[in-house]
Amino acid sequence: MAASVASSAFFPAPAPAPKNGTGGSSKDSLDMRGVAGNAGVVRSSARLRATVPKVSGGGGKAAVTDGEDEAARPSAPRTFYNQLPDWSVLLAAITTIFLAAERQWTLVDWKPKRPDMLIDTFGFSGQVFRQDFSIRSYEIGADRTASIETLMNHLQETALNHVKSAGLLGDGFGSTPEMSKRNLFWVVSQMQVLVEQYPCWGDTVGIDTWVSGHGKNGMRRDWHLHDCNTGQTILRATSKWVMMHKHTRKLARFPDEVRTEIAPYFFERTAIADEDRRKLPKLPGNGGAMASKYVRTGLTPRWADLDLNQHVNNVRYIGWILESAPISIFENHELASIVLDYKRECGRDSVLQSHTTVFTACIDGSGETTLQCEHLLCLESGHTIVKARTMWRPKKTNAMGTLTPVSASKF
């Protein structure tokens, strides 16, 4: 029944032919000229009715209306040709459906041109954890390359994902389940970073990280960062970590239960073979007349600088250390290495001072003119937070792509 109704919408049933046929044509004949002629008569009659006004007289004949005229006029024969459906309506419906399907397919099929553009892939290769990152536009600086803070944040993110992927993440910031039971968390005590080149916006970098034991109460973590397209090394870093109690804020010994948790993931390999073990001075400025001293005061932590353990993130210390460096160093040089020695943490209400001593330029083993700086980050009361040493090499190009002359006399 439904099928017959649907088919009748497009193919209406033929009407009975008039008894008085025209021109002797039978009801089954298909005369195209007759159809066209009748259609012309209908159109002429319609135009005539539009131009001639209605007649409504009082005498003799009654008024002739359009309805009566339509009834009196013979209709065109119902042939197969004029029983065909209105194809324009059907075509419009098909076009609408096709466009809607194409729009939905475009949304479903959309995907980034590069698989790393929106997600960061990671996984294990033996005891080494690897994660890929794409450098975002908000991670680059004025010289169109990623900043040292960006690279350090990626190192930290890889370390935490390493612990999480291994199933050792407790309720703390990188703490294992056994550490969480004892209210312990990791803090970095020393770190050394060597930067060979800086990635640019859109570059994909891969980071390998692994851990090993360090003494009785410490752990060592290393990183190797490389360009995923060229394979060239970007950065190498090593660090030493100790445990701190969440409530007493004092260093704690390495529990045997925690060592049992992480010992299966130890991998005895170093990212930096020749580490810088030179002692850092207690106060900067021991270079005498050959050094320039710079100070920045009034530095305070923001709420965003605290991590899950209410502890100022170690990457934020690097930003504070470089606050006191003269802007001319950043304009003409890039950071080649940094050595950090963390002494104590600072609270969110602390007020800090940043001291930088810039020594005169020297020639390193590769023949490049480098700058050496010593840094001290301390509380206003005088207690040392972090000591650091940085080495700077000349930039190859500046932001406009032209060679930048370097003059050591500026310092």
C-alpha positions in Angstrom: 0.0 0.0 0.0 2.8 2.4 1.0 4.6 1.6 -2.2 1.6 2.3 -4.4 1.1 5.7 -2.7 4.7 6.6 -3.1 4.7 5.6 -6.8 1.5 7.5 -7.4 3.2 10.7 -6.2 5.6 10.6 -9.1 3.4 8.7 -11.6 -0.2 9.8 -11.2 -2.9 7.6 -12.6 -4.1 8.5 -16.2 -7.4 10.4 -16.4 -10.1 9.1 -18.8 -9.8 10.5 -22.2 -12.6 12.9 -23.3 -15.4 11.3 -25.3 -15.0 13.8 -28.1 -11.5 13.2 -29.3 -9.7 15.9 -31.3 -8.7 15.3 -34.9 -9.7 11.6 -34.8 -6.8 10.7 -32.6 -7.2 7.6 -30.4 -6.6 7.8 -26.7 -3.5 5.5 -26.9 -1.7 7.5 -29.6 1.3 9.7 -28.7 1.1 12.9 -30.8 3.8 15.3 -29.7 2.6 18.0 -32.0 -0.8 17.8 -30.5 0.5 18.1 -27.0 2.6 21.1 -27.9 -0.4 22.6 -29.8 -2.7 22.1 -26.9 -0.2 23.6 -24.5 0.1 26.7 -26.8 -3.7 27.0 -26.8 -3.8 26.9 -23.0 -1.0 29.6 -22.7 -2.9 31.8 -25.3 -6.1 31.5 -23.3 -4.4 32.4 -20.1 -2.9 35.5 -21.7 -6.2 36.5 -23.1 -8.0 36.1 -19.8 -5.3 38.3 -18.2 -5.9 41.2 -20.6 -9.7 41.0 -20.9 -11.6 42.1 -17.8 -14.5 40.2 -16.4 -18.0 41.0 -17.7 -20.7 41.4 -15.1 -23.8 42.6 -16.9 -27.4 43.0 -15.6 -29.2 41.9 -18.7 -29.3 39.0 -21.0 -26.3 36.8 -20.3 -24.8 35.8 -16.9 -21.2 36.8 -16.0 -18.6 34.3 -17.2 -16.0 33.5 -14.4 -12.6 32.0 -14.7 -13.7 28.8 -13.0 -16.4 28.3 -15.5 -14.0 29.0 -18.3 -11.5 26.5 -17.0 -14.2 23.8 -16.8 -15.4 24.6 -20.2 -12.0 24.5 -21.8 -10.9 20.9 -22.9 -7.9 19.6 -21.0 -4.7 18.2 -22.7 -4.6 14.5 -23.2 -3.0 12.6 -20.4 -0.1 10.9 -22.1 3.1 9.2 -20.8 5.1 12.4 -21.5 3.2 14.7 -19.2 2.8 12.1 -16.5 6.5 12.1 -15.8 7.5 13.4 -12.3 9.0 16.8 -11.6 12.6 15.9 -12.1 13.9 19.3 -10.9 12.5 18.7 -7.4 14.1 15.2 -7.3 17.4 16.6 -8.6 17.4 19.3 -5.9 16.8 16.8 -3.2 19.7 14.6 -4.4 22.0 17.6 -4.6 21.2 18.6 -1.0 21.8 15.1 0.3 25.1 14.9 -1.6 26.4 18.2 -0.3 25.4 17.3 3.3 27.2 14.0 3.0 30.3 15.6 1.6 30.4 18.1 4.4 30.1 15.4 7.0 32.8 13.3 5.3 35.1 16.3 5.2 34.8 16.7 9.0 35.2 13.0 9.7 38.2 12.6 7.3 40.0 15.7 8.7 43.4 14.9 10.2 46.6 16.8 10.7 49.2 16.7 7.9 51.7 15.6 10.4 50.8 12.9 13.0 52.8 14.7 15.7 51.0 18.0 15.3 48.3 17.5 17.9 49.5 14.5 20.0 52.9 13.6 21.4 53.8 9.9 21.0 55.7 8.1 23.6 56.7 4.6 24.6 59.5 2.3 25.9 62.5 1.0 24.1 63.9 -1.4 26.6 64.7 0.6 29.8 64.8 3.8 27.9 61.6 5.9 27.6 61.1 8.0 24.5 58.6 10.8 23.8 58.2 13.1 20.8 57.3 16.7 20.9 56.3 19.3 18.3 57.6 22.8 19.1 54.6 25.1 19.3 54.5 28.8 18.3 54.1 30.0 21.9 57.4 28.1 22.9 59.7 30.2 20.7 61.4 33.5 21.5 62.5 36.6 19.7 65.2 34.8 17.8 62.6 32.3 16.4 63.9 29.3 18.3 62.7 27.5 21.4 63.9 28.9 24.7 65.9 27.1 27.3 62.9 27.1 29.6 60.9 25.3 26.8 63.5 22.6 26.5 63.7 22.1 30.3 59.9 21.8 30.6 59.9 19.1 27.9 62.6 17.3 29.9 60.5 17.4 33.0 57.4 16.3 31.1 59.2 13.3 29.7 60.5 12.3 33.1 57.0 12.3 34.6 55.5 10.4 31.7 58.3 7.8 32.1 57.2 7.2 35.7 53.5 7.2 34.8 53.9 4.8 31.9 55.9 2.4 34.1 53.0 2.3 36.5 55.0 3.9 39.3 53.1 7.2 39.6 51.6 7.7 43.1 49.6 10.7 44.3 52.6 13.0 44.3 54.5 14.9 41.6 56.6 12.0 40.3 56.4 10.0 43.5 56.0 6.2 43.5 53.3 4.4 45.5 55.8 3.6 48.3 57.0 7.2 48.4 53.4 8.4 48.7 52.9 6.2 51.7 55.8 7.9 53.4 55.0 11.4 52.2 58.2 11.6 50.2 58.8 13.3 46.8 61.7 13.9 44.5 63.7 17.2 44.4 66.6 17.9 42.0 69.9 18.7 43.6 72.2 19.1 40.6 71.8 19.4 36.9 74.0 20.0 33.8 72.6 20.8 30.4 74.6 21.0 27.1 72.8 22.6 24.2 74.2 22.0 20.7 71.4 23.7 18.7 67.9 25.1 19.3 64.8 23.8 17.5 62.5 26.1 15.7 58.7 26.4 15.5 57.2 23.2 13.9 60.3 21.0 14.5 59.6 17.6 15.9 62.1 16.6 18.7 62.5 13.2 20.3 63.6 12.8 23.9 65.1 9.7 25.4 65.3 9.5 29.2 66.4 6.8 31.7 67.3 6.5 35.3 70.0 4.9 37.4 71.1 4.8 41.0 73.4 7.5 42.5 75.0 6.8 45.9 73.0 5.6 48.9 70.2 8.1 48.9 70.0 9.5 45.4 68.9 8.8 41.8 70.3 9.9 38.5 68.3 10.8 35.4 69.7 11.5 32.0 68.2 12.9 28.8 69.1 12.9 25.1 67.1 15.2 22.8 67.4 14.9 19.0 65.8 16.2 15.9 63.4 13.6 14.6 63.9 14.5 10.9 67.7 14.9 10.8 68.7 12.8 13.8 71.1 15.5 15.0 71.6 15.9 18.7 69.9 19.0 20.1 70.6 18.7 23.9 72.1 16.4 26.4 71.4 16.6 30.1 72.1 14.8 33.4 70.6 15.4 36.9 70.8 14.1 40.4 67.8 13.7 42.6 67.1 13.2 46.3 64.0 12.7 48.4 62.3 15.3 50.6 59.6 14.8 53.2 56.4 16.6 52.3 55.7 17.9 55.9 59.1 18.5 57.5 60.6 19.7 54.2 63.8 17.9 55.1 65.9 15.5 53.0 65.2 11.8 53.6 67.0 8.6 53.1 66.3 6.2 50.3 63.9 3.5 51.6 64.6 0.0 50.5 61.0 -0.4 49.4 61.3 2.5 47.0 64.6 1.2 45.7 62.9 -2.2 45.0 60.2 -0.4 43.0 62.5 1.5 40.7 65.6 -0.7 40.5 64.2 -2.8 37.6 64.2 0.4 35.5 67.8 1.4 36.2 69.9 1.8 33.1 73.6 2.4 33.6 74.5 4.9 30.9 75.5 8.6 31.0 74.4 11.3 28.5 77.3 13.5 29.4 80.6 11.7 29.6 82.7 14.6 30.7 80.7 16.4 33.4 81.6 19.8 34.8 82.5 19.1 38.4 84.1 22.5 39.1 82.9 24.0 42.4 80.7 27.1 42.1 81.6 30.1 44.3 79.5 31.0 47.3 79.1 34.5 46.0 79.5 35.8 42.4 82.0 38.4 41.5 85.3 36.8 42.5 86.6 37.6 39.0 87.9 41.0 40.2 88.3 43.8 37.7 87.9 41.5 34.8 84.2 40.8 35.6 81.0 42.9 35.4 78.3 42.4 38.1 74.6 42.7 37.6 71.8 42.4 40.2 68.0 42.1 40.0 66.0 42.4 43.2 62.4 42.0 44.2 61.7 38.7 42.5 58.7 36.8 44.0 57.1 33.5 43.1 53.6 33.5 41.5 50.9 31.0 42.2 51.5 29.5 38.8 55.2 28.8 39.7 54.2 26.1 42.3 53.8 22.5 41.4 51.6 19.8 43.0 53.9 19.5 46.0 53.6 23.3 46.7 57.2 23.5 45.5 58.5 26.1 43.1 59.2 24.3 39.8 63.0 23.9 39.2 62.6 25.4 35.7 61.3 28.7 37.2 64.7 29.0 39.0 66.4 29.1 35.6 64.2 32.0 34.5 65.1 33.9 37.7 68.8 33.3 37.3 68.8 34.7 33.8 66.7 37.8 34.9 69.9 39.6 36.0 71.9 38.9 32.9 72.3 41.9 30.6 70.1 42.0 27.5 73.1 42.4 25.2 74.1 38.8 26.0 70.8 37.5 24.7 71.0 39.7 21.6 74.4 38.5 20.5 74.9 35.0 22.2 73.0 31.9 22.8 73.2 29.6 25.9 75.5 26.7 25.2 75.6 25.1 28.7 74.3 25.5 32.2 75.3 23.9 35.5 72.9 24.2 38.4 73.4 23.5 42.1 70.2 23.6 44.0 70.7 24.4 47.7 67.2 24.9 49.2 63.6 25.6 48.1 61.8 28.9 48.4 58.2 29.4 49.5 55.5 31.4 47.7 56.0 34.3 50.1 59.8 34.5 49.5 61.5 37.6 48.0 64.6 36.8 46.0 67.6 38.5 44.4 69.4 37.4 41.3 73.1 38.1 40.9 75.1 37.6 37.6 78.8 38.1 37.1 79.9 38.2 33.4 83.5 37.4 32.7 85.5 38.7 29.7 85.4 36.6 26.5 87.7 33.7 26.1 88.5 31.3 23.3 87.3 27.7 23.8 88.8 24.5 22.3 86.8 24.9 19.0 88.2 28.4 18.4 84.9 30.2 19.3 84.8 33.3 21.5 82.6 32.4 24.5 81.3 34.1 27.6 81.2 32.6 31.0 78.8 33.8 33.7 78.3 32.9 37.3 74.9 33.2 38.9 73.5 33.3 42.4 69.8 33.2 43.4 69.3 34.0 47.0 66.7 35.2 49.5 66.8 38.8 50.6 68.0 37.4 54.0 71.1 36.0 52.2 70.3 32.3 52.2 71.4 30.7 48.9 68.7 29.1 46.7 70.6 28.1 43.6 74.1 28.6 42.2 74.8 28.3 38.5 77.4 28.6 35.8 76.5 29.4 32.2 78.5 29.4 29.0 77.4 31.4 26.0 78.5 31.2 22.3 78.0 33.8 19.5 74.8 33.5 17.5 75.3 32.6 13.9 72.4 34.8 12.7 70.1 37.3 14.3 66.3 37.4 14.0 66.6 39.1 10.5 68.9 36.4 9.1 72.0 38.6 8.8 75.3 37.9 10.4 75.8 39.4 13.8 79.2 40.8 14.7 80.3 40.0 18.2 82.4 42.5 20.2 83.9 41.2 23.5 84.6 44.8 24.5 80.9 45.2 25.3 81.4 43.2 28.4 
